[in-house]
Amino acid sequence: MNKNMNEQLVLGLTLKEALQKDDFFISPSNLEAVTLLDNTEHWGSGVLLLVGPKGSGKTHLSLVWCKENDAKYLGLETILQEMEKGLTHDTVCVEDLDIIANAERQKKSKIEEGIFHLINNIGSRGGKLLISSSKMPDALSIGLKDLESRLQSFSKTNIKDPDDSLVMALLLKYFNDRQIYVKHSNLTYIANRIKRTYSSIYKFVNYVDHKSLALNKKLTRPFIDAALTQTEKKY
């Protein structure tokens, strides 16, 4: 089978990630976030802003929280529609608040209005609202000042860049999700050399997965070195 045909077959494969509570590795980088999610009584005004870089596990934690609290999961752009239908859930989760930062004016205004009404709706019933974002409210250029001040007043938790133990755990999880066996010595070798960011770890494993399948390559040290160099250059 030639290289191009191999790559076409690889592109057709789908990845099913492990997203159960037990699949989430707790480390000093995310311990505060996990603790607050398990203790909603400590959320100021019943709202928690879960902040962290892309790939830090916000969606994983949000989905687990929704499942454990029977919460309604809302898309950021559909909040107003849901409110007009008559939202009755007391526990709600909204992800990717940072979309506001780069939204065009009309869309931005609509999203901000929806979030503001949602906060009031949940607050009036003593409910709980989880909002995730890759940035803190003061970095989102929010136009509705009442919304900005409300967001600033709520409880916040910031997932930090991965520490050494989390780097190892993420590498292992991502490789396991893709059913790729990696010797412990190679795992340590990668962990000692890769950039300490969630996106770097994810992109590296994704690149290795694609190239090792497409080119029938084994995870040798030269291949790992080439993958590290290539992903740093590309991303």
Secondary structure, DSSP 8 states (H G I E B T S, - for coil): --HHHHHHHHHT-------SGGGS---TTTHHHHHHHT-GGGSGGGEEEEE--TTSSHHHHHHHHHHHHT-EEE-GGGHHHHHHH----SEEEE--TTHHHHS-HHHHHHHHHHHHHHHHHHHHTT-EEEEEESS-GGGS--S-HHHHHHHHHSEEEE-----HHHHHHHHHHHHHHTT----HHHHHHHHTTS-SSHHHHHHHHHHHHHHHHHTT----HHHHHHHHHHHHHH-
